[in-house]
Amino acid sequence: MSILTVKNLTHGFGDRALFDNVSFRLLKGEHIGLIGANGEGKSTFMNIITGKITPDEGDIEWSKRVRIGYLDQHTVLKKGMTIRDTLKSAFSYLFDLEKEMNAICDEMANATPERLEILLEDMGTIQDILTNNDFYIIDAKVEEIGRGLGLDAIGFEKDVNDLSGGQRTKVLLAKLLLEKPDILLLDEPTNYLDYEHIEWLKTYLNDYENAFILISHDIPFLNSVINLIYHMENQKLDRYVGDYDDFMKVYEMKKKQIEAAYKKQQQEIAGLKDFVARNKARVSTRNMAMSRQKKLDNMDIIELDREKPKPEFNFKEARTPSKLIFQTNDLVIGYDEPLTKPLNIRMERKQKIAIVGANGIGKTTLLKSILGEIKPISGTVEKGQNQYIGYFQQEIKKDNYNTCIDEMWSEFPGFNQYEIRSALAKCGLTTKHIESKVVVLSGGEQAKVRLCKLINKETNILILDEPTNHLDKDAKSELKRALKEYNGTILLISHEPEFYNDIVTDIWNCENWTTKIV
């Protein structure tokens, strides 16, 4: 049974086309991985099928009464509500049904026999819906899903307005799972999730009976939960049975076949054109030349898909800093309350350290305290000399209406236009991206603009807070190479061991320092 049918979808922004006559069907129970390079339109596709964006052309048809759940990380959480209140709001439609059932009970007292029969039937239907959707065990379900995603460690009574980016994502995901929609739409759900909660989500999705569409650049996670791939590339959407590894085998084979057919056809075209050029003027061979020209005119020309620009990250390095990078003396970090015990930690030149641990225990706060962006609750940070720091923030909350060119120029006013464009192009951005406003770019493209600013600045220390969030496979792989080759010092927060394990010399687990229960 088809839950969603997309027919002849065409859409773009300005002169930048994303989809050209794309069709798609989602069947009951399908677990789909929606993949493609940064900027191919994956998140836009999600926004189109959920009605947030109206396509230029095409039809979007959902089956009747289907309930859609969309993990949108830009959703605003209501200030003043606790985590528990927010999770229980997932059942608001069931509370509405309970009110309707109570109203039916009140009406029954004075109903005629005919009306009573109708009311009893309505009441039975509502009762079934309430039972099947866990209405009578709401508190237990809230606790179960909350524990699975680590919300119990944060505290169910905490105001959602006080949450970190990762904690906020967990609340949104937990609320979505509690709603038990007929179709889950998940856009990068593992961003900001800890390893143990990614593992819990894997189990949950594998047991999930309903359909879902998943966007993720976390290939091991993707492989573990999906059974179909839809690949978005060059304005097309192609279907592949199996996981990502199965897709890559078929995709590479198809690519080689097309390249071989293209090469063979180009040789044939060259031969035909040569024959026509040499023989069209002779009376004796004119008919043969015309025949070959006709064959040329009627030939279906094979065209190779344009190659995506591959990013190239090479960090510019400043002069060597002092041996001491930083040292903390009984440092206690936090905002209103302490997040850590007194810390006495030290980092020296050439160390590459990964900071790991659950969300909300102070990883980002530690970085900002070391940088001096926020004041510690107590204690001090002693820093060394000759430090040229490059800082990649986890979240940029403010919409950026600069063009990519202006954004780079604001940082590097001495560059000419050619140098600006060349720097952005090396990071895997096309001319259309470069001339666009930053706000209209995908999350991965925006990350590439920020990385472009970072690699063109001379540094001897890199402080990176979840730099791989939103980056596609090629960009992530290139960033890993560049960080391995970087001769400076690196302090890195990441939730992807397969990314940082080959880079770092040391791992600091914040769970050993935290005052929180984890």
Secondary structure, DSSP 4 states (H G I P E B T S, - for coil): -EEEEEEEEEEEETTEEEEEEEEEEEETT-EEEEE-STTSSHHHHHHHHTTSS--SEEEEEEPTT--EEEE-TTPPPPTT-BHHHHHHGGGHHHHHHHHHHHHHHHHHTT--HHHHHHHHHHHHHHHHHHHHTTGGGHHHHHHHHHHHTTHHHH-TTSBGGG--HHHHHHHHHHHHHHH--SEEEEESTTTT--HHHHHHHHHHHHT--SEEEEE-S-HHHHHHH-SEEEEEETTEEEEEES-HHHHHHHHHHHHHHHHHHHHHHHHHHHHHHHHHHHHTT-TTTHHHHHHHHHHHHT-----PPPPPPPP-----B-S---SEEEEEEEEE-BSSSB-BSPB--EEETT-EEEEE--TTSSHHHHHHHHHTSS--SEEEEEE-SS--EEEE-S---S---SBHHHHHHHH-TTS-HHHHHHHHHHTT--HHHHTSBGGGS-HHHHHHHHHHHHHTS-BSEEEEESTTTT--HHHHHHHHHHHHH--SEEEEE-S-HHHHTTT-SEEEEGGGTBSS--
